[in-house]
Amino acid sequence: MIRRERKPRLVIAFHTTADALHLEQAAKVAGFPGRLIPVPREITAGCGLAWRDEPENEKSLRDLLAQTGIEAQGLHILTL
């Protein structure tokens, strides 16, 4: 079994699944390497999906959220 190295990740939680899907679409168009994941146990969210990306992309993702009007429930740095 190959285990992925655990390291700090930016996790963006959402109130709704629609917000998560909208960010997925906008982030892919903008070239972000992240992806949707199930919400980790360490946080709570209104929906079961979260966006996971590299911590160094936090400012750019905050800018993308503001530009698109997508509301995040929270941004967290977690070791995943």
C-alpha positions in Angstrom: 0.0 0.0 0.0 1.4 3.4 -1.0 0.8 6.1 1.5 0.8 9.7 0.6 3.0 12.0 2.7 1.0 14.0 5.1 1.7 17.7 4.8 -0.1 21.0 5.4 -3.0 21.7 3.0 -5.4 24.6 2.5 -8.9 23.4 3.0 -11.8 25.6 2.0 -15.2 24.6 3.4 -18.6 25.8 2.0 -22.1 26.4 3.1 -23.6 24.7 0.1 -22.6 22.1 -2.5 -23.4 24.6 -5.2 -20.7 26.9 -3.8 -18.2 24.0 -3.8 -18.9 23.1 -7.4 -18.7 26.7 -8.5 -15.3 27.0 -7.0 -14.2 23.8 -8.5 -15.1 25.1 -12.0 -13.6 28.5 -11.5 -10.4 27.1 -9.9 -9.8 24.7 -12.7 -10.3 27.4 -15.3 -7.8 29.6 -13.4 -5.3 26.7 -13.3 -5.3 25.8 -9.6 -4.0 22.3 -8.9 -6.4 21.5 -6.1 -9.5 19.3 -6.0 -12.7 18.7 -4.2 -12.5 16.3 -1.2 -14.9 15.2 1.5 -14.9 17.6 4.4 -12.2 16.4 6.9 -13.4 15.4 10.4 -11.4 18.3 11.9 -13.8 20.9 10.6 -17.5 21.3 10.1 -19.2 22.7 7.0 -22.7 23.2 5.7 -22.0 20.7 2.9 -19.9 17.6 2.6 -17.4 18.9 0.1 -14.3 21.1 0.5 -11.6 22.4 -1.8 -8.1 21.2 -1.0 -5.1 23.0 -2.4 -1.6 24.1 -1.6 -1.3 26.6 1.3 0.8 29.0 -0.8 -2.3 29.5 -3.0 -4.4 30.9 -0.2 -4.2 34.6 -1.2 -4.9 33.8 -4.9 -7.9 31.6 -3.9 -9.2 34.3 -1.6 -9.0 36.7 -4.6 -10.8 34.2 -6.8 -13.6 33.7 -4.2 -14.0 37.5 -4.0 -14.1 37.9 -7.8 -16.6 35.1 -8.3 -18.8 36.0 -5.4 -18.5 32.5 -4.0 -18.8 32.5 -0.2 -16.5 30.2 1.8 -17.6 29.0 5.2 -14.0 28.8 6.3 -10.4 28.5 5.2 -8.2 26.1 7.2 -4.6 24.8 7.1 -4.7 21.1 8.0 -2.2 18.3 7.8 -3.7 15.8 5.4 
